[in-house]
Amino acid sequence: MRLWHEHLIDRLPRQQLLGQHRECAALRGNGWGKPHATVNYVFEHSYSKLFYYHHLIMQEMKRRGYKVTEEWLDPKYRGKKCAPLKDDLNIDINWLYSKSETIYKEHNECYLKECLDNLKEKGIII
């Protein structure tokens, strides 16, 4: 699985959006730090960036009328089978909506094209 380029979130089809929520939940839980070629870059950044990205996914889900389990909106929540984070993450949701760059520097123009090509292979044209 991959994290889709941030600029595609509001245009992802239902299946990809909901899959993204599952992927983020897995990464935030016991998947944190477990190598996977497609998402290894996530572990080079702070856990808070994954929360910010997941927050964007959840907001889009809510906008479309999907139910989001409220616990996931807590930055320290890591799922039912994982202890909550003890660290203070200094989360500032206002930053998320005022930033000018992407959350992950890896989500650049080249990665956007890669994501669009990947979707196109699945018959999804955005």
MDAnalysis code that builds the backbone (N, CA, C; Angstrom):
import MDAnalysis as mda
import numpy as np

u = mda.Universe.empty(378, n_residues=126, atom_resindex=np.repeat(np.arange(126), 3), trajectory=True)
u.add_TopologyAttr("name", ["N", "CA", "C"] * 126)
u.add_TopologyAttr("resid", np.arange(1, 127))
u.add_TopologyAttr("resname", ["MET", "ARG", "LEU", "TRP", "HIS", "GLU", "HIS", "LEU", "ILE", "ASP", "ARG", "LEU", "PRO", "ARG", "GLN", "GLN", "LEU", "LEU", "GLY", "GLN", "HIS", "ARG", "GLU", "CYS", "ALA", "ALA", "LEU", "ARG", "GLY", "ASN", "GLY", "TRP", "GLY", "LYS", "PRO", "HIS", "ALA", "THR", "VAL", "ASN", "TYR", "VAL", "PHE", "GLU", "HIS", "SER", "TYR", "SER", "LYS", "LEU", "PHE", "TYR", "TYR", "HIS", "HIS", "LEU", "ILE", "MET", "GLN", "GLU", "MET", "LYS", "ARG", "ARG", "GLY", "TYR", "LYS", "VAL", "THR", "GLU", "GLU", "TRP", "LEU", "ASP", "PRO", "LYS", "TYR", "ARG", "GLY", "LYS", "LYS", "CYS", "ALA", "PRO", "LEU", "LYS", "ASP", "ASP", "LEU", "ASN", "ILE", "ASP", "ILE", "ASN", "TRP", "LEU", "TYR", "SER", "LYS", "SER", "GLU", "THR", "ILE", "TYR", "LYS", "GLU", "HIS", "ASN", "GLU", "CYS", "TYR", "LEU", "LYS", "GLU", "CYS", "LEU", "ASP", "ASN", "LEU", "LYS", "GLU", "LYS", "GLY", "ILE", "ILE", "ILE"])
u.atoms.positions = np.array([
    [0.855, -1.187, 0.000],
    [0.000, 0.000, 0.000],
    [0.882, 1.225, 0.000],
    [0.327, 2.324, -0.412],
    [1.045, 3.586, -0.454],
    [0.220, 4.660, 0.216],
    [0.884, 5.735, 0.574],
    [0.150, 6.937, 0.971],
    [0.027, 7.768, -0.299],
    [-1.194, 8.000, -0.723],
    [-1.405, 8.790, -1.937],
    [-0.904, 10.205, -1.719],
    [-0.499, 10.837, -2.802],
    [-0.052, 12.229, -2.723],
    [-1.160, 13.056, -2.077],
    [-0.741, 13.890, -1.188],
    [-1.681, 14.704, -0.400],
    [-2.654, 15.505, -1.265],
    [-2.217, 15.967, -2.423],
    [-3.082, 16.786, -3.278],
    [-4.171, 15.964, -3.978],
    [-4.113, 14.653, -3.850],
    [-5.129, 13.797, -4.474],
    [-6.240, 13.386, -3.515],
    [-6.066, 13.632, -2.238],
    [-6.993, 13.114, -1.227],
    [-8.449, 13.438, -1.529],
    [-8.737, 14.674, -1.887],
    [-10.137, 15.049, -2.102],
    [-10.709, 14.514, -3.414],
    [-9.865, 13.872, -4.229],
    [-10.335, 13.321, -5.506],
    [-10.236, 11.798, -5.569],
    [-9.774, 11.190, -4.494],
    [-9.655, 9.730, -4.487],
    [-11.031, 9.080, -4.515],
    [-11.164, 8.012, -5.281],
    [-12.407, 7.253, -5.226],
    [-12.595, 6.643, -3.836],
    [-13.820, 6.257, -3.557],
    [-14.188, 5.708, -2.245],
    [-13.236, 4.609, -1.787],
    [-12.989, 3.637, -2.646],
    [-12.154, 2.490, -2.261],
    [-10.751, 2.925, -1.843],
    [-10.148, 3.844, -2.586],
    [-8.799, 4.302, -2.265],
    [-8.787, 5.157, -0.994],
    [-9.817, 5.977, -0.812],
    [-9.886, 6.817, 0.385],
    [-10.026, 5.957, 1.640],
    [-10.947, 5.003, 1.604],
    [-11.143, 4.144, 2.773],
    [-9.927, 3.239, 2.996],
    [-9.284, 2.817, 1.918],
    [-8.049, 2.046, 2.037],
    [-6.944, 2.868, 2.677],
    [-6.946, 4.148, 2.376],
    [-5.947, 5.033, 2.952],
    [-6.137, 5.173, 4.461],
    [-7.393, 5.218, 4.881],
    [-7.679, 5.271, 6.318],
    [-7.162, 3.999, 7.001],
    [-7.416, 2.850, 6.401],
    [-6.923, 1.589, 6.976],
    [-5.398, 1.563, 7.020],
    [-4.768, 2.036, 5.962],
    [-3.299, 2.062, 5.922],
    [-2.743, 2.976, 7.009],
    [-3.314, 4.154, 7.154],
    [-2.857, 5.087, 8.192],
    [-3.055, 4.497, 9.580],
    [-4.197, 3.859, 9.791],
    [-4.471, 3.235, 11.094],
    [-3.438, 2.152, 11.387],
    [-3.124, 1.346, 10.383],
    [-2.133, 0.281, 10.577],
    [-0.750, 0.877, 10.869],
    [-0.387, 1.904, 10.142],
    [0.922, 2.543, 10.353],
    [0.994, 3.210, 11.726],
    [-0.095, 3.818, 12.150],
    [-0.105, 4.465, 13.468],
    [-0.068, 3.444, 14.589],
    [-0.547, 2.253, 14.338],
    [-0.584, 1.203, 15.355],
    [0.683, 0.377, 15.353],
    [0.512, -0.921, 15.308],
    [1.653, -1.831, 15.386],
    [2.542, -1.821, 14.140],
    [2.088, -1.172, 13.084],
    [2.896, -1.073, 11.868],
    [3.959, 0.007, 11.930],
    [3.901, 0.848, 12.970],
    [4.869, 1.952, 13.068],
    [6.284, 1.378, 13.161],
    [7.133, 1.784, 12.207],
    [8.525, 1.371, 12.208],
    [8.794, 0.055, 11.509],
    [7.746, -0.644, 11.075],
    [7.947, -1.918, 10.379],
    [8.181, -1.631, 8.896],
    [9.319, -2.054, 8.378],
    [9.686, -1.727, 6.989],
    [8.678, -2.214, 5.954],
    [8.426, -1.371, 5.005],
    [7.623, -1.694, 3.832],
    [8.090, -0.746, 2.736],
    [8.581, -1.282, 1.662],
    [9.253, -0.488, 0.625],
    [8.489, 0.764, 0.207],
    [7.182, 0.672, 0.064],
    [6.403, 1.797, -0.454],
    [6.248, 2.938, 0.546],
    [6.259, 2.632, 1.840],
    [6.025, 3.686, 2.844],
    [7.182, 3.884, 3.818],
    [8.348, 3.342, 3.525],
    [9.479, 3.485, 4.452],
    [9.804, 4.938, 4.784],
    [9.607, 5.849, 3.833],
    [9.928, 7.254, 4.073],
    [9.152, 7.828, 5.254],
    [7.979, 7.273, 5.526],
    [7.145, 7.759, 6.636],
    [7.909, 7.663, 7.957],
    [8.699, 6.612, 8.113],
    [9.401, 6.378, 9.370],
    [10.634, 7.272, 9.535],
    [10.997, 7.983, 8.488],
    [12.112, 8.935, 8.563],
    [11.647, 10.276, 9.129],
    [10.354, 10.400, 9.330],
    [9.751, 11.629, 9.843],
    [9.124, 11.356, 11.203],
    [8.703, 12.409, 11.852],
    [8.060, 12.240, 13.159],
    [6.685, 11.599, 12.989],
    [6.277, 10.931, 14.029],
    [4.963, 10.289, 14.076],
    [3.864, 11.336, 13.858],
    [4.105, 12.565, 14.297],
    [3.085, 13.614, 14.162],
    [2.733, 13.868, 12.696],
    [3.690, 13.705, 11.785],
    [3.373, 13.902, 10.364],
    [2.370, 12.861, 9.879],
    [2.532, 11.635, 10.355],
    [1.562, 10.602, 9.989],
    [0.193, 10.965, 10.540],
    [0.136, 11.497, 11.761],
    [-1.151, 11.915, 12.312],
    [-1.763, 13.022, 11.449],
    [-0.969, 14.019, 11.059],
    [-1.491, 15.104, 10.216],
    [-2.060, 14.551, 8.909],
    [-1.312, 13.656, 8.279],
    [-1.772, 13.074, 7.021],
    [-3.082, 12.318, 7.249],
    [-3.114, 11.501, 8.288],
    [-4.310, 10.727, 8.607],
    [-5.489, 11.663, 8.900],
    [-5.200, 12.773, 9.555],
    [-6.251, 13.741, 9.853],
    [-6.889, 14.260, 8.547],
    [-6.063, 14.544, 7.543],
    [-6.605, 14.979, 6.252],
    [-7.519, 13.913, 5.651],
    [-7.096, 12.665, 5.749],
    [-7.909, 11.560, 5.242],
    [-9.245, 11.510, 5.977],
    [-9.186, 11.607, 7.294],
    [-10.426, 11.523, 8.092],
    [-11.351, 12.700, 7.826],
    [-10.810, 13.878, 7.617],
    [-11.644, 15.034, 7.316],
    [-12.348, 14.866, 5.977],
    [-11.628, 14.300, 5.005],
    [-12.250, 14.035, 3.707],
    [-13.339, 12.975, 3.840],
    [-13.085, 11.957, 4.651],
    [-14.107, 10.934, 4.892],
    [-15.357, 11.570, 5.494],
    [-15.180, 12.413, 6.497],
    [-16.320, 13.087, 7.121],
    [-17.060, 13.955, 6.109],
    [-16.294, 14.674, 5.280],
    [-16.905, 15.553, 4.270],
    [-17.810, 14.749, 3.337],
    [-17.416, 13.511, 3.054],
    [-18.204, 12.651, 2.168],
    [-19.312, 11.899, 2.898],
    [-19.402, 12.084, 4.204],
    [-20.473, 11.456, 4.955],
    [-20.128, 10.103, 5.559],
    [-18.863, 9.716, 5.518],
    [-18.446, 8.451, 6.137],
    [-18.210, 8.660, 7.620],
    [-18.472, 7.612, 8.382],
    [-18.269, 7.678, 9.827],
    [-16.808, 7.382, 10.145],
    [-16.221, 8.227, 10.971],
    [-14.843, 8.039, 11.428],
    [-14.891, 7.739, 12.921],
    [-14.245, 6.673, 13.326],
    [-14.173, 6.350, 14.750],
    [-13.440, 7.486, 15.449],
    [-14.105, 8.130, 16.385],
    [-13.590, 9.340, 17.029],
    [-12.229, 9.163, 17.699],
    [-11.939, 7.945, 18.171],
    [-10.653, 7.718, 18.844],
    [-9.476, 8.070, 17.950],
    [-9.621, 7.871, 16.629],
    [-8.515, 8.152, 15.710],
    [-8.195, 9.635, 15.630],
    [-9.102, 10.492, 16.064],
    [-8.827, 11.934, 16.054],
    [-7.898, 12.352, 17.197],
    [-7.660, 11.441, 18.124],
    [-6.707, 11.673, 19.212],
    [-5.319, 11.289, 18.703],
    [-4.376, 12.229, 18.643],
    [-3.046, 11.938, 18.100],
    [-2.320, 10.802, 18.817],
    [-2.649, 10.547, 20.060],
    [-1.948, 9.515, 20.818],
    [-2.574, 8.126, 20.655],
    [-3.765, 8.067, 20.075],
    [-4.455, 6.797, 19.890],
    [-3.738, 5.991, 18.807],
    [-3.540, 4.699, 19.063],
    [-2.825, 3.832, 18.122],
    [-3.601, 2.576, 17.803],
    [-4.859, 2.520, 18.163],
    [-5.673, 1.359, 17.869],
    [-5.982, 0.548, 19.107],
    [-6.915, -0.385, 18.958],
    [-7.381, -1.179, 20.099],
    [-6.311, -2.106, 20.657],
    [-5.380, -2.548, 19.816],
    [-4.382, -3.526, 20.242],
    [-3.008, -2.897, 20.469],
    [-2.977, -1.602, 20.642],
    [-1.695, -0.915, 20.784],
    [-1.826, 0.157, 21.872],
    [-0.840, 0.222, 22.738],
    [-0.872, 1.222, 23.815],
    [-0.790, 2.623, 23.227],
    [-1.480, 3.592, 23.838],
    [-1.396, 4.972, 23.352],
    [0.023, 5.512, 23.493],
    [0.344, 6.488, 22.671],
    [1.644, 7.150, 22.787],
    [1.720, 7.884, 24.117],
    [2.876, 7.897, 24.681],
    [3.086, 8.648, 25.919],
    [3.708, 10.013, 25.622],
    [4.372, 10.126, 24.478],
    [5.058, 11.361, 24.103],
    [4.076, 12.491, 23.819],
    [4.493, 13.710, 24.116],
    [3.711, 14.884, 23.754],
    [4.075, 15.231, 22.314],
    [3.113, 15.207, 21.411],
    [3.381, 15.391, 19.989],
    [3.341, 16.844, 19.533],
    [2.878, 17.741, 20.381],
    [2.762, 19.157, 20.004],
    [2.006, 19.327, 18.687],
    [0.873, 18.715, 18.611],
    [0.039, 18.789, 17.403],
    [-0.652, 20.153, 17.338],
    [-0.570, 20.773, 16.173],
    [-1.236, 22.047, 15.939],
    [-2.034, 21.924, 14.637],
    [-3.298, 21.587, 14.756],
    [-4.139, 21.379, 13.571],
    [-4.215, 22.651, 12.726],
    [-4.113, 23.829, 13.333],
    [-4.113, 25.063, 12.548],
    [-2.960, 25.088, 11.555],
    [-1.792, 24.538, 11.960],
    [-0.651, 24.468, 11.037],
    [-1.031, 23.672, 9.798],
    [-1.738, 22.574, 10.011],
    [-2.107, 21.691, 8.914],
    [-2.882, 22.435, 7.827],
    [-3.726, 23.338, 8.226],
    [-4.563, 24.044, 7.256],
    [-3.979, 25.375, 6.796],
    [-2.831, 25.762, 7.343],
    [-2.210, 27.018, 6.919],
    [-0.881, 26.788, 6.220],
    [-0.423, 25.556, 6.148],
    [0.888, 25.257, 5.569],
    [0.871, 25.469, 4.062],
    [2.042, 25.728, 3.507],
    [2.130, 25.913, 2.061],
    [2.809, 24.721, 1.388],
    [3.492, 23.878, 2.166],
    [4.167, 22.712, 1.609],
    [3.382, 21.448, 1.961],
    [3.759, 20.357, 1.336],
    [3.114, 19.091, 1.673],
    [3.652, 18.600, 3.019],
    [2.923, 17.726, 3.645],
    [3.336, 17.174, 4.939],
    [4.644, 16.414, 4.779],
    [4.717, 15.575, 3.754],
    [5.930, 14.802, 3.475],
    [6.643, 15.406, 2.277],
    [7.917, 15.719, 2.432],
    [8.694, 16.295, 1.325],
    [8.743, 15.339, 0.137],
    [8.576, 14.054, 0.410],
    [8.572, 13.050, -0.654],
    [7.355, 13.175, -1.565],
    [6.331, 13.857, -1.117],
    [5.130, 14.057, -1.930],
    [5.349, 15.258, -2.844],
    [6.264, 15.077, -3.784],
    [6.625, 16.129, -4.726],
    [5.943, 15.879, -6.076],
    [6.313, 16.648, -7.103],
    [5.674, 16.512, -8.422],
    [5.928, 15.138, -9.041],
    [7.122, 14.606, -8.838],
    [7.457, 13.284, -9.365],
    [6.564, 12.220, -8.711],
    [6.379, 12.319, -7.405],
    [5.537, 11.362, -6.687],
    [4.066, 11.521, -7.096],
    [3.633, 12.743, -7.331],
    [2.268, 12.981, -7.801],
    [2.038, 12.256, -9.121],
    [2.995, 12.368, -10.040],
    [2.874, 11.679, -11.331],
    [2.855, 10.165, -11.124],
    [3.696, 9.675, -10.228],
    [3.729, 8.237, -9.930],
    [2.362, 7.763, -9.410],
    [1.764, 8.543, -8.529],
    [0.445, 8.201, -7.989],
    [-0.624, 8.228, -9.073],
    [-0.591, 9.256, -9.915],
    [-1.565, 9.359, -11.003],
    [-1.425, 8.185, -11.969],
    [-0.178, 7.805, -12.270],
    [0.059, 6.653, -13.147],
    [-0.456, 5.374, -12.497],
    [-0.242, 5.227, -11.199],
    [-0.698, 4.053, -10.473],
    [-2.225, 3.958, -10.522],
    [-2.886, 5.079, -10.305],
    [-4.348, 5.100, -10.379],
    [-4.831, 4.784, -11.796],
    [-4.130, 5.343, -12.785],
    [-4.503, 5.112, -14.175],
    [-4.434, 3.627, -14.522],
    [-3.424, 2.928, -13.980],
    [-3.297, 1.475, -14.187],
    [-4.490, 0.731, -13.617],
    [-5.142, 1.321, -12.631],
    [-6.321, 0.724, -12.004],
    [-7.607, 1.170, -12.711],
    [-7.444, 1.960, -13.784],
    [-8.595, 2.444, -14.536],
    [-9.216, 3.704, -13.939],
    [-8.463, 4.390, -13.070],
    [-8.964, 5.594, -12.412],
    [-8.228, 6.794, -12.994],
    [-8.963, 7.679, -13.635],
    [-8.362, 8.872, -14.243],
    [-8.760, 10.082, -13.397],
    [-7.746, 10.762, -12.879],
    [-7.999, 11.965, -12.064],
    [-7.385, 13.150, -12.789],
])
